[in-house]
Amino acid sequence: MKCRANFLLKTYLWTVLVFVLAKVAFMLFCREGHEFAFSDMWQVVWHGLSLDLSTALYFLIVPFLLSVVNIWYWANWLTHLLRGYYIIISLVFALAFVADTSLYPFWQFKLDSSCLQYLETPTEAMASVTAVYIIIRFLAFTVVSIVIFGGYRNIFLQKNPSSTKLKVLSLSLHLIAIPLIVIGIRGGLDESTTNIGQVYYSQNQFLNHSAVNPLFSFFDSLDKSGNEIIDYDFYPDDTCQQLMSEYYTTTSIDTDTLLTTTRPDVIIILMESAGEVFANGMPRLQQLKQEGVCFTNCFANSWRTDRGTVCTYSGYPSFPTSSVMKMPSKSRALPGIAASLQNVGYETTYIYGGDINFTNMRSYLIATGFSKLIWKNDYNDEERNSAEWGVRDDITFDTLLSLIKQPSDNPRFIGYSTLSSHEPWDVPLKKYDDEILNAFYYLDHCIGKFIDQIKQSPQWKNTLIILLPDHSYDYAGANQTQPDRNRIPMVWTGGAIKRPRQITTLCNQTDLAATLLAQLGLSHDMFRWSRDVLSSSYQHPLAMHTYRNGFSVTDPTGFMAYDFDANKMVADKSTDSKRLERIGKAILQATTKDLKELGK
């Protein structure tokens, strides 16, 4: 009986110790851009311990059941089974720790089930990293697996003959332990169960994330994958509508006119990740801001390309855990700028140098009105392999230029997504030692060259070019708790622009659809979540942003961010933050309800 107690205790304590050491390793390996003191490591371990203790109990269940069997029965296969279990969990732990530490610098959130979506297209998923990077991670995975298993290998069940009386006593103690294990897994007897938010303790999100057990985070998120819709029920429906009714109007009244024509050729260039945090590395874009119409107070709706693309071309909101693009039954029911322009005679084309099947992009683009798609497979082998993600930006910009120069009897609408300003930042130009900033300088160089060339063509006079990012990026300490992290440039240029303007009105990326269509004299009633920011009906400026399990809201009173893991506000830089929280929740509730009804 004592041997079995020692066996279970050693298994449990080693598992907890592994989790604790993983936190320390995570902080050390992900420390770039995150300042913390040695004392913070202790605080992270202490605050994260409750989640580690609970998670470790899940992995004690199999040893516990084998211990029960061992009371009455002994055979060598029990040892072999236990050893096999130790090997499996050692591999699982190592994979989780290495994946968590590797992905966090890119994603800025803990390991969750969203990583599984990228296994559907492994080539695209691996494009962000180099072969050396993968080899180092594989070696780390191997070493960590061996170390973890090394701690388990000497913890085993022993043949323990005893009297029937002692066996009954031992079984009774095991039965008593069952509710204690359940309570430990649950996190106590309170109504609230074990959750990620219980370890949050700091205004520094990196410290909160460091305290989170990546295995718990992953398994807890399995029911929140990108193609699932999470319900957000904060208020009765009438209260929800009352809170947000004044923020979304679909009618254009006395719209300010920016263009010389209502039927220009229109090009929308989605600049990969090019938030305002990279302004210093993009001098040509700054020049274009002065030459054209610049929306100086625009904010991205989301944090990923699949979400930001839908926000831009469909004027449809983003969600913390759901990707509308990955839901064909929903995305095909969305309105689209391309479809609206196609209805009035526009030819519609989309250019993307990567795999257009990634994240269900092809289905979405076709469903929303793009009749011709140009993508990686339309280029030769050398061009397809010019960058990790596919065709390099300078090559696809040449495609764009060639396409717009072709004579046509109809106006043209061209959507174009760049891709070189993305990990692993492999670009053929060297300006800065900082490889990230250098990649954005390369994108800026490509934009400048394209503008210079199209200006020399007769098509320039009747062309409207709109540049904006699909989303922003964590850089130079920027994160989702900071107001300017999601500020993005939106620049309208081209010969169809009347005159240079600076438009300071607060707006969202989703507002492009209604604003553009109104400029072209077209209805935008179908774009329920897009607002014509140049209309006199736009009286209550507000920008909404969602990120992984959280949201932020910006209005003239300031900025706030809310985290659903912590179930609280994690940034308060507004004079009326509680109101912004209520509005943000109401918008999320209303848009989620709309998404659930979409396509029915």
N, C-alpha and C positions, 0 to 999 in steps of 0.2 A: 504493500500500500504506500509506503514511504517512497519507494522507487518510482512508482507511477506519479506521485505528486511532484517529485524532483524532475521527472521527465517533462511533465506539462509546464512546470514553472520555468525550466531552462529554455524550452522551445519558445514560450511566450516572451521571456525577457530578451532572448537573442533577436527575435523579430522586432521588438520595440527598439532595441539598440541599433539595429540596421536602419530603421526609419529615422532615428535621431541623427545618425552619421550621414545619412543621405541629405538631410537638411543642411548640415554644415558644408557638405560637398557642393550642394546646389548654390549656396551663397558665395562660395569661393569661386566657382567656375562661371557664375553669371554676374559677377560683381561689376563688370564694366558698365559704366554709366549710372551706377547705383552706389551712393556713398553710405557707409554704415560703420559703426564702431564695433570693437570686439564684444562689448557688452550687449550689443544688439543680437549677436549670435546666441547668447544665452537666453535673451528674451524670446527669440524666435523658437528655440527649442522648448522653452517652458510653456509658451502659449500654444504651441502646436502639439504638446504632449497628449492632451485629452483626445485629439483625433487619432494620434498614433496608437494610443492604448485601445481605443475602440476598434480601429482597423485591424490591429494585430489579433484581436479575438476572432475575426472572421477566419483567419488562417490557422487558428488553433482548433477549429472544429474537427478537421480530419484526424489530427493526433488525438484529440479528445475521444472520438469514436473508437479509434484503435486501442486506446487505453481501456475503454469499457470492454472491448472484446478480450483484451489481455487478462482481464480479471478471471475469466472462465476458461480461456483457451490460449494455447501458445503453439506457434509453429514458425519456422524460419521465414515463411512467406510474408509474415507480418513485418519483419525487419526489412525485407526487400520492398514491400509496398510502401513502407514509411520512407525508405531511402529514395524511392522513385518520386514520392510526393515532395520531399525536400529538394530534389533536383528541379522539379517543375516550378516550385515557387521561387527558387533561387534564380532561375532563368526569367520568370515573370517580373520579379523585383528588379533585377538588373536591367531588363528591357525598359521598364517604367522609369527608373532613375536616369538612365542614359538618354532616353527619349525626352523626358521632362527637361533635363539640363540642356539638351541640344536645341529643343524647339523654343524654349522660353525667350532667348534673345531675338528670335524672329517674331513671335506672336505676343509676347508680354502677358501671357496668362498660363496657368498651370495646365498640365496634361489633361486632356479630356477626349471624349469620343469623336470630336470633330476631325481628329487626325485619321480616323478610319475612312472618311470620305475620299481622302487623297490616295488611298490604296487602290481605288478603282482605276486610277490613271497614274501608275507608279513612275512612268517616264517624266511626266510633268512635275510630279512631286519631288523627284530627285534632281530636277533641273536647277534648284536653288543652291545646290552644294556641289563641291568638287569631289573627285575620286579620293583624294587624300583625306578630306573631311570624313567620308564614309569609312575609310580604312581605320582611322583613329577611333571613330565611334564603335566600330566592330571590336577592336582590340579592348577598348574600355569595357564594352559589354562582356567580353570573355573574362577579363580580369575580375570585374565586379561579381560575376556569377560564381567564379571559383572561390572568391573570398567569402561570399555569403554562404555557399554550400559548405565551406570549410568550418563555419561555426555550427552548422547543423549536423555534420556527419558523425560527430561523437555523442550526439543526443539520441538515444535509442531506448526501446523497450527491452526489458530483461525478463527472462523466465523467472517467475516469482511464485513458487508454490506456497500455498497458505491454506489454512483451514476454511471450511465452509463458512464459519462464523465471520472470519476476516473478509472473505469474499463478499458476503452480504453487506458488511459494514462499508467496504470500499465502494460497492455499487450504490449504496445509499448516499455516500458522500458525492459520488459523481452525479446522482440525480439532483441532489441539493445544489450542485454547481451549475446545472443547466439554466435555471432562472437567473442566476447571477451573471452568467455569460450573456444571456439575452439582454438583461438590463444594461450590461457594459457595452454591448454592441449598439443598443438603442440610445445610450448616452444618459441614462437615468430614468426616473419615473415621471418626469414632467411631461407636459403636452408636447413640448418641442423635442424633436429627436436629433441625433447626431447630424451635424451639417457643417459645411465648409466655413460658414460665417462665424462659428463659435471660436475660431482661432484668430480672427481679425482683431487687432488691438492697436494698430498704429495708423497715423495719417500718411505714412509712407507705404504705398501699395506693394513695393518690392518686399518689405518685411512681412506684410500680410501673406503675400503669395509664397514666400519662403516657408512660412509656418504650415502651409497646407500640405497634407499627405497626398502625393500624386496618384497613388493607387486608389484612394478613396475618391479623389476628384474624377478619375477616369470612370470608375464604376458608377458613381453617382450621376454622371452625365449621360449614361447609355440611353436613357429615355428622353434625352434632349438633343438628339442628332439634328443635323441641318435640314433634313426633309420632314421634320416633325413640327407641329404647331403647338406652342406652349400657351396655355390659357393665362391671361392676366385679368383677374377679376378683382378690381379694387373698389369699384363703386356701382351702385345701381345704374342702369342704362341711362335714365333721365339725368342723373347727376353727372355722369360721364359726358354726355352731350352738352350739357350746360357749361361745363368746365372748358371745353375745347371748341365750342361752336364758332366763336368769333375769330379763331385763328386760321380757318380754312375756308376761303371763298373761291368759287370757280368762275365768277363773272368778272370780265374786264370792263372797266369804265374809264373813259378818258385816258387811255393808255398813252404814255409818253412814247414817241416814235424815234427809234434809233437808226432806221435804215432808209436808204434811198429808193428801195424797191420792195415789193411784197413777194417777188418770186426770184430771189437770188439762188445761185448754187450754194448749198449749205454743207459745210464740213465740220463735224464735231470730233475733236482730237482728245481722247481720254489719255492723259499723261500718267503713266503708272506711278502711283505713290507720291506724286509731286506736290505735296502740301507746302504751305507758306514757310515751313521750317527750313526749306531749301532755297529760299529767295536769294540769299547771298551767292549761291553757286549757279544761278540762272540769270545772267545779265541780259540776254536777249529777251527773255520773257518780261523782265522789268521794263525794257525799252518798249515792248509791245503794249504794256499797260498804259504807257503815256501816249502812244500813237492811236490806240483804239478806245473801246469802251471797257473799263475795268470795274468789276463788281468787287469792291474792296472789303466787303463784310460778309463773304459767303463761307458756309461751313458744310463739310462733307456729312452725309447721313450715316455712313457706315465705315467699316474698317477692313473690308475685303473686296477684291475685284468683282466677284460674282454678285455681291450685294450692290456695290457702287455702280455697276453697269446697269442694273435694273432701275436704280434710283435716277440715273441720268436719262435713259432713253424711254422709260415708262412713267417717270415722275411718281414712282411708287416707293413707299417708305421701306426702311430696313428694320430688322428685328434682331434681338440679342442672340438668339440661338437658331433661328430658322433662315434658310436661304431659299428665297422664292424661285430663283433660277433653277434650283435643283428639284423643283416640284413641277414637272411638265403639265400636270392637270391644272395647276394654278397659273404658271407663267404664260401658257397659251391663251389665257383669258385676259391678260393685261393689255391696256392700250399701249401704243407705241408712237413715238414721233415719226418713225419711218412709215408706219401704216397711215398716219394722218396726212403725210406729205404724198404718199403713193396715191391716195384718193384724189389728189388734185393734179396728178400728172407727173410727179417726180419719179425719176429712176433712183432706186435705192441699192446701195452697196455697202458692205462692211469689210474692213481690212484688219486682219490680226495675224501677226507673224508666228503665233504659237499654235497649239493644238486646239482647234475650235470646238472639239468635242468635250474638252475639259469643263467640268462643273455644269454640263448640259447646256453650254453656250449656244451650240448650233440650233438646238430646238427653240431656245428663247428668241434668238435673232430672227429666225424664219417666221416664228409665230407672231412677232411684233412688226413685221413688214419689210424686212430686208430680203430682197429678191436675189441678190448675188453676193456670195461670200468668197472672199479671197483669204486663204490661210496658208499655213506652213507647207502643206502638200502641193501647193501651186507653184512652189519654187524648186530650183534644182538642189541637188545633194549638198553642194558647197554652201549655198545660201541657207538651207535648212539647218546646217550644222555651224553656222556662223556665231551662234551664241547658245548658251545652255538651254534657254527657254525656247529657242527656235530661231527665226530670222531676225537679224539685227535691225535696229531702228533706222539706220541710214538707208538700208535696203528697202524697207517698207515705206519710208517717206518718199523714196524714188517712185515706188508703185503708186502712191497717192498722187504725186505730181503728174505722172504719166496719165493716170485715169482722168484727172480733172482737165487736162489739156486736150483730151479726145473730143472731137466735135460731137454735138448732140442736139437733137431737135427739142429735147425736153430738159427742164431743170433737173439738177442732180442733188441727191442727199447722200453723203458719204459719212459713215461712222468709222472711226479708226482708233484702235487701242495700241499704244506703244507697249514695249515690254522690257527694254534693256535696263531701266532703272529699277532693278529687282535683284534680290540675291541670286547668284553670287557676284553681282556687280561687274560682270565681265564685259568691258567695253574697249573698243580699239583706240581710245584717246586718253592721254594722260595729262591732266592739268593740276590735280590736287593729290597729295599723298593719301588723304582720306578717301578710301575707295568708294564709300557711299556717296559723298559729295561729288566725287569725280564722275560717278555714273549719271548724276543729275546734270552735271555740266555737259556731259556728252549728249544727253537728251536735249538740253537747251541749244547746243550747237546744231543738232539735227533740225530743230524747229527754226532756228535762224536761217539756216541754209535753204530750207523749204520756202520760207516766206520771201527771201531774197529772189528765189527763182520764180515763184508764182507771180511776184510783182512785175516781172518782165514779160508776162504773158498777157494776151488780150482778155483772158478769163478773169483776171484780178478785179476788174471793174464791177463785175456782177457776182462776186463771191463773198460770202460771209463765212469766216472761220472762227469757230468757238473752241477755245482751249480751256480745259479744266481737268483736274485729276479724278481718278476713280475713287481715291481715298488718300489720306495722309499716312504718315509713318512716324513711329517713335524714333526720335533722333535728338542728339545733344541734350538728353535729359527730359525731353518732352514725353508726357504720358497722358492717359485719359482723364486724369484729375486736373489738368491744366487747361485754361480757357482757349489758348491758341493752338493746342495740339491738332485740332481738326479744322482750323481755318485753311481754306484753299483758295488759290487764285482762280478767277473766272474772267477770261479776257475774250472780248469779241473784236475781231479785226477783219480786214479785207476792204476791197473797194466799195462794197455795199454799205459801209458805215458812213453816216452823215458827217460826223465830226467826233473828235476825241471827247470822252466823258469819264468822269469818276462818279460811280454810283455807290453811295455809302449805305444804302438800305440793307439791313440785316436780312439774310435769306439763306435758303438751303439749296444744296445740289438738286434736289427734287423739283425745285421751282423753275429750273431751266425749261422744262417741257411747256408749261403754260405760258411762260414769258416769251419764249421763241414763237410759239404758235400764234400768240396775240400779235406779235410784231408782223407776222405774215398774214394777218387778217383772217385767221382760221379759228374755229371753235376748239376749246379745250375742256369742254364739259366732262368728257370721259376721264380726265385726269383729276380725280377727286382730291388727291393729296398734293397736287402741284398748284402753286399760286403765281399769278402774274404780278411780280413785284414792282412793275412799272405802272400798275393800275391804281387809280385813286381809291379803289375798294380795298386795297391792301393797307389796312389801318393798324394792324397789331403784329409787328415784326417779331418773329421767333424762329430759332433754329433748333432742330431736334437731331440728336445723334445717338445711335445705339452701338454698343460694342459687346464683346463676349460677356453675356449675363449682366449687363448694366446699360445705363443710358445717361446722357447729359442734355441739358437744356440751356440755351442762351437767349436772353432778351435784353431790352435796354436797361434792366435792373442789374444785370450781371450774369453769372454762370453758376450752375450747380451740377454735380454728378452723383448718381445713385447706383449702388452696387447690390445686386440681388443675392450674392453670396453672403455679404455682410448684413443684408437687410437694413441698410441705412445709407444716409448721405455720406459720401467720402470726399466731397469737395464742396465748399460753401463760400462762393465769392460773389454773392448777390445780396442786395439789400432786401430781397423778398424771396429767399430761397425755398421756403415752405410752399409758397404759391407755385413756384416753378416745379417743385417735386410733384405737386398735385396735378398740374397740367401735363407734365411728362407721363405720369402714370395713366392719365385719362387718354392721352394720345395713343399710348401703347395698347391700352385696352381696346380702344375704338379701331385702331388699324389691325390688330390681331383678329378682331371679330370680322372685319372686312375681308381679311385674308382667308378665314375659314369659309366664308360664303363665296369667295371668288371661284368661278368656274362651275358652280352648281346650276 
